[in-house]
Amino acid sequence: MSQLSTLKQQIQQIAQTLATTAQSLNGYSTNLSTQISAVNNAIGGTATNEDKDMIASLQSAQTSVNNAARQLSEASKKAKDWAAKA
C-alpha cells in the first residue's frame, strides 16, 4: 500500500470518528433539552429565580454542545473531501 493510500485511509478513519462524535453530541443535546424541561417542570417559577439561572446554564451548555457537533460535522466533511481528492 502506498503512503498516499495509507494517509487517505487514516484521514477517512478520522472523518468517521469525527462524524460519530458529532452524532453522540447531538444525542447529548437532546438529553439536555429533556433536562431543561425537567428543571422547568420541577422548580419553574421559583421566587429566587434559581430555576431561570439553572435553565440558562443548561441552555448555554446545550448551545455549546450544538456548536461543537456542527464543527465536528464540518471537520468530518472536510476530511472526507480531502481524502476523496487526494
C-alpha positions as CSV (number, residue, x, y, z in Angstrom):
1,M,0.0,0.0,0.0
2,S,1.4,3.4,-1.0
3,Q,1.9,6.1,1.6
4,L,-0.9,8.1,0.0
5,S,-3.3,5.2,0.3
6,T,-2.3,4.8,3.9
7,L,-2.7,8.5,4.6
8,K,-6.1,8.6,2.8
9,Q,-7.3,5.6,4.9
10,Q,-6.2,7.4,8.1
11,I,-8.0,10.6,7.2
12,Q,-11.1,8.6,6.3
13,Q,-11.0,6.9,9.8
14,I,-10.6,10.3,11.4
15,A,-13.5,11.6,9.4
16,Q,-15.7,8.7,10.6
17,T,-14.6,9.2,14.2
18,L,-15.5,12.9,14.0
19,A,-18.9,12.1,12.5
20,T,-19.6,9.6,15.2
21,T,-18.6,12.0,17.9
22,A,-20.9,14.7,16.4
23,Q,-23.8,12.2,16.4
24,S,-23.1,11.4,20.1
25,L,-23.1,15.1,20.9
26,N,-26.4,15.6,19.1
27,G,-27.8,12.9,21.4
28,Y,-26.4,14.6,24.4
29,S,-28.0,17.9,23.2
30,T,-31.4,16.1,23.2
31,N,-30.7,14.9,26.7
32,L,-30.0,18.5,27.8
33,S,-33.3,19.6,26.3
34,T,-35.1,16.9,28.4
35,Q,-33.2,18.1,31.5
36,I,-34.2,21.7,30.8
37,S,-37.9,20.7,30.6
38,A,-37.5,18.6,33.8
39,V,-36.0,21.5,35.7
40,N,-38.7,23.8,34.5
41,N,-41.4,21.3,35.5
42,A,-39.8,20.6,38.9
43,I,-39.0,24.1,40.1
44,G,-40.2,26.5,37.4
45,G,-41.4,29.8,38.8
46,T,-39.4,30.0,42.0
47,A,-39.3,33.3,43.7
48,T,-35.5,33.3,43.8
49,N,-35.1,32.8,40.0
50,E,-32.8,29.8,40.7
51,D,-34.8,27.9,38.1
52,K,-34.1,30.5,35.5
53,D,-30.4,30.5,36.4
54,M,-30.2,26.8,36.2
55,I,-32.1,26.7,32.9
56,A,-29.9,29.4,31.4
57,S,-26.8,27.4,32.4
58,L,-28.3,24.3,30.7
59,Q,-29.3,26.2,27.6
60,S,-25.8,27.7,27.4
61,A,-24.3,24.2,27.7
62,Q,-26.7,22.9,25.0
63,T,-25.7,25.7,22.7
64,S,-22.0,24.8,23.2
65,V,-22.7,21.2,22.5
66,N,-24.7,22.0,19.4
67,N,-21.8,24.3,18.2
68,A,-19.3,21.5,18.8
69,A,-21.4,19.0,17.0
70,R,-21.7,21.3,14.0
71,Q,-18.0,22.0,13.9
72,L,-17.1,18.3,14.2
73,S,-19.5,17.5,11.3
74,E,-17.9,20.2,9.2
75,A,-14.4,18.8,10.1
76,S,-15.6,15.4,9.1
77,K,-16.9,16.6,5.8
78,K,-13.6,18.4,5.0
79,A,-11.6,15.3,5.9
80,K,-13.8,13.2,3.6
81,D,-13.5,15.7,0.9
82,W,-9.7,15.8,1.2
83,A,-9.4,12.0,1.1
84,A,-11.6,11.9,-2.0
85,K,-9.4,14.4,-3.8
86,A,-6.0,13.0,-2.7
